[in-house]
Amino acid sequence: MKTFLLHKDRDFHPNVRWSDNDSALHKDLDLARLIVAMSADDDYVADVAQLVLRAPLTTVEDIEYRQHVLMDVLENPEVVRGLYALATETIEAERKIYRSIFSHSTSAILRQAIQSLEMMATVLEQLRTVCQDSRAGFRSPGFLRFFDMVLQELDEKYLAEINAHLRQLRFKDGMLIAAGLGRANKGTDYTLSKQSPDPRNWLQRMAGKRQESFTFRINDRDEAGFRALGELEGHGIDLAANVLAQSDDHIMNFIKMLRQELAFFVGCINLEAAFLDADAPLCFPKPETPQAMVCSARDLRDVSLTVARKGVVVGNDINADNKSLIMVTGANEGGKSTFLRSLGTAQLMMQCGIFVCAQYFSSSIVSGIYSHYKREEDASLKSGKLDEELERMSAIADTAKGHAMVLFNESFSSTNEREGTVIARDIVRALVDSGMRVVFVTHFYELTEDVHALHTSGALLLKAGRTPSGERTFTVEEGAPERTSYGPDLYARVFAEPELAPSFYAKTARRG
């Protein structure tokens, strides 16, 4: 039995190795807030959400399969939460069974497996009932296949047969073991045999003769006799105990996989609730093939700020179709880094089959998402900051493939503008020529001009938005870079009184 809710043809087995890029992307995109919103204080949901975010899908078909399952989840949240709770309670109950039995003898293994399977037989009946009652409310191929599988595999006849076998393995009427004699008259070929029912009715059994047999009884104080009898019993039930233990493992693995895959969808239910509480837009993105070179959005918002509920979060509209390079310039604190984070997070969420925080979002699938952000001073650095930046860039170049997305935020600003421009320009050219999509936030005016001159048709220039009075809108808009960094208005806003601001500008102009 397979769940196949996250993938159409395989179970979810993520790569548990945590790479340097995973760590950087987790920090730069502020995925911790996204995971907290998905978890809703459930540590297991948080762990699964993190694993899924580290394993984005790479085909349109796979993304749409998971999206359709998620649409069903959001339409039927109580059913999904109920199935998740059932799987969680089953796993916890089995742990108590295993903790309660300390003996590793064959008979103990058998009793443990019987107790666990009896509990799970009840769970499977409950699962079948839920699937039977809920199937009509689901439409996705993933859930319909899952429900049909449960209803076909766990029919009433099969469940009744399980319960009958478990009752028989309790051996309330004794145990029938066949054996042969081996060398030196030692027992061999122990086989647990099924007892044939007595065909006589009760009257015939009362009036008739009893079947002849050899019988012996062990004295209550005969410890050696009881030990020998226990060894005989162990030989007889060894095969049955192993088979039952394997059956227990198979069913429990199915329950664990069901819980793992449902945990991700429970996280998506929690995330939808967080979006609704923040009055944020929500849409299922439209994935396109890598060759399509699509990237467009309407009212795209930063997820980390949205779920943190830190005031009003503004959105951005972008049309970067057929653009392999996006350059973002403008004054500090103008929303450039927020836009970069919102775009990278939306791309990742789309490729994980999750809805995004936007009214509309469509993008080509990328082979991987890489981030190269400016880092603060670190006492543990063994070399200069520029060396550290180049080392991280080298690691990205070694692993990134064609159609990857690379996010730069004030990269190579640890050196002067001329040197930083030369380094960044050559790197951007190499990445774009290799078929990658580059999004670069920078305050280097020369870099933006040089890169735009090299990639006129394939580049989109954005700048931080400003009102006519000079106030920041915290959005980005299409436009060429400007030489000014708007230091005077920042000074006036922070240090000067509003009525003194014009005279400050005038002095600055005269001195210039």
N, C-alpha and C positions, 0 to 999 in steps of 0.2 A: 504494500500500500504506500502510495506517494501523495504528497500534498500538492506540489507543483503550482503554488500560488504566486511565488516570486518569479519563477521561470517556467516556461511552458513545457520544458522537456528534461528538467533536472532539479535536484534539490539544491538548496542554498548552502554552499560550502565556501565561505569567504577565505581569502588569503589572510592569515592572522599576522603575518609579518608587517611591522610598522616601519615604513620607510621614512627617510628624511623629508621627502616631498609631502607625505601624509601629514607629518608634524607641522611643516611650514604652511600647508594649505589650511589645516585645522585652525592655526593661529591667525593667519592673514584674513581668512573669510569669517572669522569669529564664529565658527561652527559650534562652539560650546553652548552658546545661547540657543541655537536652533535645536540642539540635542536636549537641552533642559526643557524646552517647550514641548518637545515630542514625548519626553519621558513622563512628565506630570508626577514626579517623585517615585517612579517605578524604575529601579536600577537595572532590571533586566531589559526593559524597553529601551533604556538609554544605551546599553551595551549593543543591542541588536541594531539600533538606529545608526550608531557609529560604524558598525561593520558594513551596513548597506551603503552608507555614504562613501565608504572607501572602495566600493566595488561598482562603479557606474557602468551602465549598459552601453553597448556600442553599435546597436542596430535599431532601426526604426521599428521593426517588427517586435523586438523584445520590449522596447519602451512602451509601445502601444498596448501590448499584452498586459503589462503591469498596470498601466493607467486604467484599463478597463476593469481590472480587478479592484483597484482603488475606488473607482466610481461606484461599484457595488458596495464597497465597504462604507463609503460616506452616505449611501442611501439606506444602509442597514447597520448602523453602528451598534445597536443593542445586541443583535445576533452575533456580531464579530466579538464584542466584548464578552459575551456569554461563552462562546467557544474558547476564547483565550483563558477565561477564568476556569473553565472545566479542565483544560490541559494543565494549567498551573496547579490546581488542587490535586490532580492525579499524580503529578510528579512529586509533590510534597507528601502525599499519602504513601507512595512507594518508598520514599526515603525513610519514613518511620518504620515501615515493615522491615527494611534491611537493617536499620539500626537496632531493632528489637531482637534480632537473632544473631547470636555471636558464634554459634557452633558452625564449623565448616564441614560437618559430616554429611554424607549423602542424604540421609533422612532429613536433616535440617534444611539442606538445599531444596529438597522436594517440597517440604512444608512451606518454605518461604515462597517458592515459585507458585504453589497452589494458592496461597493467600493473596499474592500479588495478582495472579490471573483472575481470581474470583472478583477482586476489586475492579480490575480493568474490564471484565466482562460486563459489569454494571455500567461502567463508563462508556463502553462501546454501544450499549443499548441506548444510553442518553444521547450519544453523538448521532446515532442513527435517527432518533426521534427528532432532534434539532434539524438535521438535514432534510428529513421528510417534510417537516412543517414549514421550513424556510425556503425551499428550493424555488417556489413560484416567484419570490421577490428578487431573484438574482438573474442577471442576463449575461454576465461576462463568461467567456469560454473557460477561464480558469476555475471559477466557482462552480459552474455547471458540471465540469468534468470531475471536480472534487466531490460534489454531492452525489453524482451518479456512481462514482467509484465506491463511496461509503454504502450507498443503498444496495448495490449489487454484491459487494464483498461481505457485508454484514447483514445478510437477510435473516429472517426469524429462524429458519432452519439451521443456519450456521451457528447462531448464538445459542440455540437450544442444544446443539451437539457439543459446544464448548462446555456448557454447564453440566451436561450429562457426564462427560469425561472427567471433569473436575470432581464431581460427586463420587465417581467410581475410584478415583485416585486417593480419596480419603481412606479407603480400605476399612470401612466400618464393619464389613463382614469377613475381615481377615485378608491375608495376602497369599496368593497361589504362585509359587516359584518353582520352575522346573530346572533341573540340573543334571549333569552327567558326572561320571567318575573318571578322573584322570589318573595320572601317575601317582602311585602310593595311595590310591583311593582318596585323593583330594578332589574336592568338588571343582567342576569346570563347566563352562557354557551355561552360566546362570541366566535364566530367562524369566521375566515377569509375564505370567500367563493370565489370560482373561478367564474368569470363572464363568462356567456355563450355568445358566439358571436351571433350577430343578423343574422339570416339566410336570411333576405331579402337583395336584391341588392339595390344599391343606388337609383334607380328610385322608387322602392317600398317604401323605407324609406322616400323619399321626398313626395310621393303622399299619403301614408297611414297615419293612425292615430298613434299618439304617445302612447306608453304604459302608462297606468294610474299609478300614484304613488303619494305619499304624499311628498311634498317638503317644506323645510323651509330654510330661509337664516338668517345668524347671522349678526347683525349690526357691522360695522367696529369698533365701539367703545365699543362693548360688550366684555370686557375682561373675565368676568365670563363665558359667552357662549363659547368663544374660549377655555377656560380652560376645560370646561365640554366636549367639542368636542374632545379635545386632550386626555382626559381620556378615552373616548369611543374608540378612535383610538388605544390607548395603550393596552386596553383590547383585541382588535381584533387582533392586530399583535404580541401579546406577544409570542405566541407559535412559530410563523414563525420566529421572531427575535432570539429566543433561538436556534431553529434548525439551522438557518443560521450561528449563531455565533459558534455553535459546529462544523459545517461543515468547517468553516473558520479555527478553531483550528486544526482539523484533517489534513487538507491539509498543513497548516503551520508547523505542527509537522513533516510531511513527508519531507518538504523542509529543515527544520532545521537538521533532521537526515541525509539527503543527504549531506548537507553542512559539517556536522561534519565528516562523514566518508570520503568524498572526500578531506577534509583538510589534513588528514593523508597521503593520496596518493600524494597530491600536495607537502607535505613535503618530501616525498621520491623522487619526481622529482627534487626538489631543492638539495637534498643530492647527488643524482647521478651527478648533474652538478658540485657540489663541489669536488667530487672524480675525475671527468674528468679533472677539472682545475688543480688539484694537481698531475695529471698523476698517480693516485693510482689504484691498481687492484680492481676489483669488481666481486663478484660471488654470486649466490644464494646457500646458504648452504644446506646440505643434513641432515635433522633431522632423528634421530633414536630413537627407544623406550628406555625408561629408563633402561630396563634390558640389553640392548645391550652393555653398557659400551664402547662407542665409543668417541674418542676425537682426531682428527687429522686435521692438517692444513698445507697449503703451502703458503709461503709469507704472513703470517698473520701480519697486521699492526695495529698500534694504531690509532683509529679514531680521537680522540681529537687532536693529533699532526698533523694528515693528513689534517683535515679541517682548522686548525689554520695556515697551510702553514709555519711552522717553520723549514725551511730547508728540507733536504732529510730525509725521514722516512724509516728506514730499516725494513724488514719483518723477520718473524721467521717461520721455519718449525718445526712441532711437530708431533710425533706419540705416543699418550698416550692411544691407544686402550687397553682395558682390564686392565687399570690402574685406581685405585680409589684414588691414591695419587700422587701429583706432588710436589717435593721439588726443590726449586730454590735457589742456593747459588752463591757466588762470590763477587767481589769487589764492593764498592759503585760506583754509577754513571755508572754502566755497562749495564743498560737496563733491569734489573730484574723487577722493578716496572712497567715499560712500557709494558713489556710482560704480566704481570699479568693483567694490565688494558685492554690490547688488547684482551686477552682471555675472560675476564668477559664481556666486551662489545659485542664481537662477539656472545657469548652465548645468551645474552639478545636480541640482534638484530635478531638472528635466531628465537627465540621463539616469537618475535613480527611479524614475517613474512617479515622482511626486509633483503635485501642483506647485505653482510658483506665486509669488506675491506681486501680481500685475493684473491689469485688465486683459492684456494680450501679450503673448511671448512666443516667438518662433525662432529656432536656431538650428544650424547644422550640427550634427553630432561631431564631437572631437574625440581623438584617440586618447587624450589625457589632458588634465588641467594642472598647470604649474604656476607657482607664484614666486616672484622675486621682488620682495619689499625691502625698503630701507630699514636697517636695524639700528637700534639705539646702541650707545657705547656699552661694551661688555668687557669687564675686567678679565674674563677668561680667555679673551682673544690672544693668540700667540703671534699675530701679525697685524698689520694695519687694516683699517676698515675696507679700503679699496681691494686689498688682497682677499679679504673675506668675501666681498661681493663677487669678485671674479671666480673664486672657488665654488661658490654656490651656483653661479651661472654655468660653470663647467660641468657640474653634476647634472644640471637640467639638460644641457646639450648632449650629454652622454646617454640619457634615458628617453628624451622626448622623440617622438616619431612624427611622420607626416600627419597633417590635420590635427595637430595638438593645439591647445590654447595656452598662451603664456601671458601672465598678468604682471606688469611692472608697475611699481609705485615708488616714484622718486629714486629709481635705481641709479647708481653711479654718481650720486650727488655728494659723495664723500670726498670728491676731488673738485678741481676748478671746472668751470663750465666748458672751457675749450676742450680739455682732456676728456671730461665726461661725455661730451657730445661726440667726439671721435669714437670712443669705445662703444657707446650705445648705438650710434648709427650703423657701425659695422655688424653688430650683433643683430639688430632689427632686420637689416638687409638679409643676413644669412638665414634667419628664421622664416621670413616671408618668402624668400626664394625656395625654401625647403617645403613650402606648402602649409605653413603653420599660420594660425591667427594670433595676432599680437595686439594687446591693449596696453597702452603705455601712458601713465600719468607722470607728467614732468613739469618743472618750471624752467627748463632750458629752452629759451626761445630759439637759439640757433639749431638745436637738435630737431625741433618740430619743423622748422623751415627746410632743413636739409633732407629730412626723411620724406616730407611731403613732395619735395622736388623729385625725389627718386621714385616715388610711388604715387604719382598724381591721380591716376584713375582708380587705384586700389586702396586709397587711404581716405579715412573720414576724420576731419578735424573738429574737435569739440572743445568748448571752453566753459569755465564756470560762469553761471548766469549772474547778471547784476541789473538792478533797476536803474533808471535814469538818474536817481539821486545818489547812486553808488552803493546801495545796500545789497547784500548777497541774497540770492533767491534759493541757494542750496540745490540748484539744479544745474544740469549741463545743457548747452545748446550748441547747435552747429555754428561754427565760425572760425576764422583764422586766428592764430595766436597774436597777442599784443605784447609789446615790449615792456610795458609798465607792470609792476607787481602790486600797484595800488598801496604802496607804503604810506603815503600822506593821509589817505582817508582812514587807514587803520590807526595811525597815530592820533588823528583828530577824534576818532571814536573812543579810543582808550584813554588818552591823556588830556585832550582839550575839551573845553565846553562847546556845545553845539554852535553857539553864536560866534565863537572864535575860529571855527573851522575855515571860513572863507579867507580870513586874513592869513592863516597858515599857508593855504594854497598859494596866495599871492606872493608871500615871501619866498616860498619854494620855487615858484616860477621865475622870479627875478634873479635868484641865486643860480638857477639852472642856466 
